[in-house]
Amino acid sequence: MPLDRTQIGRAGELALALYAMVTASGELELFTPVSDDDHVDVTAGRRGGMPRLALQVKTAPALDRDGLVEARAEYPSGRIREHPAFLYAVLWLPAVSIEAAWIVPSPDFNRLAYHSEVRGRVALELRADPHREDRWTPFRIAPAELGPRLMDVADALDGPIPAAFLAAHGGLVVVASRR
């Protein structure tokens, strides 16, 4: 029996956590919110520090008929998430190994994705080729680079996820780490 959408999504979140933790040699910690009704599946930061990244994980178990990975995010009109600390992690996960990955900052994702609007909701869609060059190629990385790339992005930001970003979208809670 094939996995349903929820199971595929959870498998992608777990795969991202595994690859990121192992490839970052344990220097990257990932935290999963109790619910993801605010479009955040994982927060991440350096071990011992505050989370600096919020990630929406999108998982494709197969390529579409054109050989592309598809990922889609939907938001109420006017509520699209955009901040350098908010990233999309798009994974092609046909089995137990990630075959291709894209880490896309939300400003770039929002600019490059196909947009459609129906009944007060905006859909953003990525269609990326895992083998050839396309508009998403600058964000495609080898799965073994997930941890280092996320640490590089986190280190480039000014501090933890900004409180104003958290408050503007409700539901995200950051808990101070032990030091």
NORGIGI-V215138 format. One record per backbone hydrogen bond with DSSP energy under -0.5 kcal/mol. CO is the residue of the C=O (numbers start at 0). NH is the residue of the N-H. If there is no record, write none. Layout:
BEGIN
co=[CO;CO]
nh=[NH;NH]
END
This chain:
BEGIN
co=[3;4;5;6;7;8;9;10;11;12;13;14;15;16;17;18;19;20;21;23;26;26;28;30;30;35;38;41;42;43;43;44;45;50;52;53;54;54;54;55;57;58;59;63;66;67;68;70;72;74;75;82;82;84;84;85;86;86;87;87;88;88;89;90;90;91;91;96;96;99;100;101;101;102;103;104;104;105;106;107;108;113;115;117;119;120;121;122;123;124;125;127;127;133;135;135;136;138;140;141;142;144;145;146;147;148;149;150;151;152;153;156;161;162;163;164;165;165;172]
nh=[7;8;9;10;11;12;13;14;15;16;17;18;19;20;21;22;23;25;24;26;28;46;44;32;42;38;40;54;30;51;52;28;48;160;43;86;40;41;56;88;90;60;92;66;129;63;127;125;123;121;78;85;105;53;86;105;55;88;89;103;57;90;101;59;92;98;99;94;98;91;140;89;103;104;87;107;108;109;110;111;112;124;122;120;76;117;74;115;72;113;70;68;129;136;138;139;139;102;100;144;145;148;149;150;151;152;153;154;155;156;156;158;165;166;167;168;168;169;174]
END
